Amino acid sequence: MTINSMALISNLIYTAMSIVIIIRNARLIGKNSRSITAVFFTLSTCSMLLSYIYWLAYEILRPGIRMPFAANEVGEMAINLLLASVLVTVFGMNKISSYKEAIFGIAFQIACILLWIGWSGEWVQDILSGLILCYLVFMTVKALIISGAFNRREWQFQGISLGLLAILQGMTFLLEGKTKATLDVICYVVIFIICIFYTLKTIGAARNKASSEVLLSLACVSFIYGLNAMYMSAEPMYYAAELFCNAMYIMISLAIKRVVMEE
């Protein structure tokens, strides 16, 4: 088996990215009462770093062989649990007036879990990691509602586009040949239209100096969507989704700095 050069390069880049983020955010620890937010995020990024190091080692030692349920999966679960803890430190555990957005978000994530199982057949891994993502989705939607990051039309766009994407991905199991290939292309178009939407919203919030809470909630929902986009994509589109996902993680890092420094 030959080493996948693209996978190796991307893992090296994101390993370096994780190290830089850890160093930058570790400096925020102890600044003030909000530094616990930086603690949880730094631990989340440490988990990300360990996951990428594991991927690097696996790609070098066992190139081209499918990775079983392993240490990297534990690391990825830790990333999402710690991000949820970050949101708790910023937004608290207060109730919200409406849960319909959270219900839809969790329903979309459950649909993604079913798709993962259909693609990989790995029940235990997909259910465990999916349930943790459901918790992060719930906390992120609460943060979006509390911060008022989306208006009514933007919520509607997400409901329609994400629902359509889940349906289209499900239909790929029923089709074959050229019809399935065409549907795959349509799925990628929808995936990256949604990526563009989240990118514009998140970068717009950063450039327009929106509140740190708005930027954090937008970056988190974008990151979660990026994870799902990665799992829905095959190479080479996988790397585009991975780039989007990691770019949004950098935006989370910027939002964390704002949250801590504003205290």
Salt bridges, closest charged atoms under 4 A:
GLU122 OE2 - ARG66 NE 3.22
GLU154 OE2 - LYS201 NZ 3.14
ASP184 OD2 - LYS180 NZ 3.33
